[in-house]
Amino acid sequence: MDRTIIAEKLVKTYDKGFRAVNDVSFQVESGEIFGFLGPNGAGKSTTVAMLTTLALPTEGRALVGGYNVLSQAGQVRRIAGVALQEIGIDPLMKSLELLTLQARLFGMKPREAKARAAELLEVVKLSEFTDRPVGKYSGGMRRRLDLALALVHEPAILFLDEPTTGLDPASRRDIWAEVRRLNRESGMTIFLTTQYLEEADELADRIAIINRGEIAVEGKPAALKAALGASPST
């Protein structure tokens, strides 16, 4: 299966000609963890939105798993999972209900959907909290549930948009461990956006730094840290 991501001269223009993403190109290899690093407003989330068919590129071309995000959006959605910074979840619902519903939306039969939901709750260490409405989950629990929702249909490619922003150190390490496990055990390609060099260094095989909608530099974490004069992560 093709698990690559290819962006070629992507542009996203909003009202009054503002370019949130400007001529962005990169390639993510199958089975790679790719870190997309930059400050708030740099264009990270807009790029993810285009790659996951949630926003239309103004110009350029993107292929996810070999599928064109414009002309083959349905195929992209079937092979890609996405955990965004903010998603609308009914706070009164419970995790098992949400995951079962998500599985049903992907065409699973009721029994299969419930079994998949229970399996994922074990994976993300939430199986003890199925009686608690998700509105009462902590930030770390909510992030793990977001991850489970993105994994329901066993995607070949996973997009994580700032998955640890606002989390305490222990919760961040839990997310990091799960990202590594998914990549190692399933060969999943993971596209990770982050504001933190430490996080990109910890997880990514390669990093691209985006600023003001443009790629500033791309390479392996060690080389980029040396170029930026950053000290090793601890």
N, C-alpha and C positions, 0 to 999 in steps of 0.2 A: 504493500500500500504506500502511495505517495503521501509523505507527511511533511513536505516542505512548505515554506511560506515565501512568496516572492512579491516584492513591492517594486514597481517601476515608475519613477517620477510621479508619485502620488501628490495630488494637490487637493486641498479642501478650502474653498472660499465661502465666507459668510457675507452678511449684509455689508454694504459700503466697501466691498473689495477686500475685507480683512482675510488674510490667508493664515488659517490656523495650522495648516500643514503645507509646506512649500517644497515641491520637487524632491520628495523623500524616496530613496531607493535602498533596498537591502535584500539579502536572502538568508533564510533560516533553513538549515539542513535538517533532514529527517532525524528524529531522536535527540535533537539539540535543545538545551535550555538557553534561550536567548534573552538577555536583559536589555530592556529599553529604558534608559535612565534619563531623568531630567526633572527640573523644578516644576512646580504648579504652573499651568498655563503654557507649557512648552509644546504641547501637541501630542502627548502620549495617548490620552484617552480618545482623542479624535482619530488617531491612527488605528487604534483597536476597533473603534466603531466602524471604520471603513472595512477593515479586514474581516469583521464578523457580520457584515451586511446590514448593520444597524444605521449606517449613514452612507450616502452615495458619494463616491469620489467626484470632484469637479473635473479633474483631469487625471490621466495616468491609468495604470493597470495593476491589478493585484490578483495573484493566484494563491489559493489556500488548498493544500492537498491536490494540486493540479486543476482545481476548479476556479473559474473566473467569478469574482465576487459580484459582478454585475449580471452577467448572462446565465450564471449557474448558481444563484444564491441558495436555492433549495438544497443542492448537494453540499454546499459549504456548511449550511446549518446542520446537516446530518452527521458530518464528520468532525465538527468543531464544537468544543464546549467553551463557555465564557462565564467568568465570575467578575462582574463589574463592581465598581466602588459602591454604587447605590442601586439597589433593585427594589421594586415594589413588592413587599411580602406582607400579607395580612398578619398583623401581630397577634391576632387571636387564634390563628391556626397553630397546629402542632407539627413538629418536624416530620413525623411519619406520614401525616396527611399530605404535607407539601411535596414530599419526595414521591409518594405514590401517585399524586396528581401529575407531577412532572413526567413520571414514567408512562402514565396512561396517555399523555399528550404525544409521547414518542411512539405510540402504537402498541404498547405492551398490554397483555390481558390482565385482568384484575389481580389474579393470584401472583402472576409473574411480577407485576408492578410492586405489589406489597413486599414480595421477597427481595426485590432489588433495593427497595427503600430501606429495609431492615439491614441488608448487607452493607449499604453505604453508611448507615448510622454507626455500625461497628467500625468501619474504616476510619471515620473522622472522630471517633470517640464521643459520640453523643447518644449512644443507645440507652444510657441511664436517665436521659432527660426527655423521653418521648411524651411524658404527661404534662410537661411545662410549655405553655404558649411561647412561641418564639419571640414575642414582644418582651419577655422577661429573660431572654438569653443575654449573657455578657457579650462584650464586643468580640472576644476570641471565639466564643461559641457560635456567634452569628457568622463570623468569617468561615468557620469550618462547615457550617450548614450551606453557605454560599458555594463552597467548594464541592460539597456533595451534590448539590443541585446541578452544577456544571458537569458532573461525571455520570449522571443517570444513564445516558445513552452510550457510555463507553467510547468517548471521542478519541480520535487518533491525534488530534491537535487541541491543546488547551491554552486559552488566553486568560491570564490573571492580571487584572488591572489594580495595581497597588494593594495586594492582598493583605498586607500587614500594617497599613497606615493606622495609627492610633492604638495599636495593640501593646500590651505589656510585654516585657522581654520573654517570659515563659510562653505566652501565646504565639509570639513571633517564631520562636524555635519550633513549636509544634507545627506551624504552617510550613516552615522550611523543611522539616523532616518529611512531611507528607509530599511536598513537591519532589524531593529527591527520590522518595520511594516510587512515586508514579512514573517518573522518568526511568528509573533503574529497572523496575519490574515489568513495565509494559512497553518501554521504548517510545513513550508519548513525547511528541514535540511540545515544548512549553514556551510560550511567549509571555514574558513577565515584565510588566511596567513597574517602576519604583522610583522614589525620590532618593533612595539611600544607596550610596556607593558600597557600603558594607554588605547590604543585602544582595546586590548584583554580584559582588565579589564572592560571596558565600555560595551562590547558587549557579551562576551563569557560566556556560562554556565560552560565550562571547557576549560583548556588550556594544550597543550603539548609544551614544549620548545625543539627545535631541534638545535643541534650545531655540526658542522663537520659531518653531515650526520647521527647522532645518537640522539635518544630521551634522553634528560638529565633528565627531570622530567615531571610529568603530574599530574594535579589536578585542584581543583577549584581556581578561581583567588585570592580570599581572602587568602587562605592557601599559595599559591605560593608567593604572595606579602609579607606575613609575613616571609616566609622562606628566601626570597631574601633581606629582610630589606628595601623594597620599601615603600615610603610614599603613602597615598591614593591619587587617581587621583582627580583633581579639574576640 
